[in-house]
Amino acid sequence: MRPKTKALAASAIVLVGALLAVCWAVDAGDPCSQIPDGWPCRGWPLGGAWLQSVEPTGPMTPGAQPAIIYETLTPLGPGGDVFVYRQTYANPDTTLGGLLPEADLGGEMVGTAVRGGPNTYSFTLIGYAAKARANDRGQILGLLVSSGTMALTGPNTRIDSHIVMSLYGPDADISPVDGLPDEGVEPVLCIDFPEDYVVKRIPVMPPCTPTPWPPQQ
């Protein structure tokens, strides 16, 4: 066989092998099989540590400080379709802008985020507000439920939108007592936040240059 013929035959074998691989991927239901690796077909990763600074809106008191929120999103499986979602407020307003003036315990919310598209998710978070009591657990004053959507705009940035918060009274969880508002119970207050909120992934940052220690005497 001539060298040119051998080269053509080898190229044909490689091409057939590539076509078989593509067909196998399509048959296996892989919608990203023919998309370049750099294109976010399956979506940018949502899991990790995030941070946002939220200007006070809604029932927040005038002149209130921005809310600094640490966030952790942990995938529940290799598919990355469902995440555990935790928010921790660095400077919580436990009174919810004065709605629960006696509340002095709170500042964390936990919930679930579920993928709706390659880079979009829906979420629900739940948190409690309570009043500290001596030699006892805190008295529950309210239950807060927050729902909304997330849209990743890049590997390290996302936009949270369509956020609605529901505040329930302490008697909203009676039958059964499971930590969730009972079915059919209406919140005492329901507030929507029409703004879009930018959330940033916490990156690995270079350390500062240490200040030299003063010489020892």
Backbone hydrogen bonds, N-H to C=O, Kabsch-Sander energy under -0.5 kcal/mol:
donor,donor_aa,acceptor,acceptor_aa,energy
6,K,2,R,-2.7
7,A,3,P,-2.3
8,L,4,K,-2.1
9,A,5,T,-2.4
10,A,6,K,-2.5
11,S,7,A,-2.3
12,A,8,L,-2.2
13,I,9,A,-2.1
14,V,10,A,-2.3
15,L,11,S,-2.4
16,V,12,A,-2.5
17,G,13,I,-2.4
18,A,14,V,-2.3
19,L,15,L,-2.5
20,L,16,V,-2.6
21,A,17,G,-2.1
22,V,18,A,-2.3
23,C,19,L,-2.8
24,W,20,L,-2.5
25,A,21,A,-2.2
26,V,22,V,-2.6
27,D,23,C,-2.9
28,A,24,W,-2.0
29,G,26,V,-1.6
30,D,25,A,-2.3
33,S,30,D,-1.4
35,I,32,C,-1.4
39,W,36,P,-1.7
41,C,39,W,-2.7
48,G,73,L,-2.4
50,W,71,E,-2.7
51,L,200,K,-2.6
52,Q,69,I,-1.8
54,V,52,Q,-0.5
54,V,67,A,-2.7
55,E,53,S,-0.5
60,M,57,T,-1.7
64,A,61,T,-1.6
67,A,54,V,-2.9
68,I,66,P,-0.6
69,I,52,Q,-2.7
69,I,67,A,-0.6
70,Y,68,I,-0.5
70,Y,88,T,-3.1
71,E,50,W,-2.5
72,T,86,R,-2.2
73,L,48,G,-2.3
74,T,84,V,-2.3
76,L,82,V,-2.7
80,G,77,G,-1.2
83,F,113,A,-2.8
84,V,74,T,-2.9
85,Y,111,G,-2.5
86,R,72,T,-2.4
87,Q,109,M,-2.9
88,T,70,Y,-2.7
89,Y,107,G,-3.0
90,A,68,I,-2.9
91,N,68,I,-0.6
94,T,92,P,-0.9
96,L,93,D,-2.0
99,L,95,T,-0.7
99,L,96,L,-1.0
100,L,95,T,-2.9
103,A,100,L,-1.8
104,D,130,A,-2.3
105,L,130,A,-2.2
109,M,87,Q,-2.5
110,V,126,I,-2.2
111,G,85,Y,-2.7
112,T,124,T,-1.8
113,A,83,F,-2.2
114,V,122,S,-2.9
115,R,81,D,-3.1
116,G,120,T,-3.0
117,G,120,T,-1.5
120,T,117,G,-0.6
121,Y,150,M,-2.3
122,S,114,V,-2.4
123,F,148,G,-2.3
124,T,112,T,-2.0
125,L,146,S,-3.1
126,I,110,V,-2.2
127,G,144,L,-2.4
129,A,142,G,-2.4
130,A,105,L,-2.0
131,K,139,Q,-2.3
133,R,136,D,-0.5
136,D,133,R,-1.3
139,Q,131,K,-3.0
140,I,138,G,-0.5
141,L,129,A,-2.8
142,G,129,A,-1.6
143,L,168,Y,-2.2
144,L,127,G,-3.1
145,V,166,S,-2.6
146,S,125,L,-2.5
147,S,164,V,-2.4
148,G,123,F,-1.7
149,T,161,S,-2.5
150,M,121,Y,-2.7
151,A,159,I,-1.8
152,L,119,N,-2.7
153,T,157,T,-1.9
154,G,157,T,-1.1
157,T,154,G,-0.6
158,R,199,V,-2.2
159,I,151,A,-2.4
160,D,197,Y,-2.8
161,S,149,T,-2.3
163,I,193,F,-1.0
164,V,147,S,-2.6
165,M,191,I,-3.1
166,S,145,V,-3.0
167,L,189,L,-2.9
168,Y,143,L,-3.2
168,Y,166,S,-0.6
172,A,169,G,-1.6
173,D,170,P,-0.5
174,I,172,A,-0.6
178,D,176,P,-1.2
182,D,172,A,-3.2
185,V,182,D,-1.8
188,V,167,L,-2.1
189,L,167,L,-1.4
191,I,165,M,-2.8
193,F,163,I,-3.1
197,Y,160,D,-2.7
199,V,158,R,-2.6
200,K,51,L,-2.4
201,R,156,N,-2.5
202,I,49,A,-2.7
205,M,203,P,-0.7
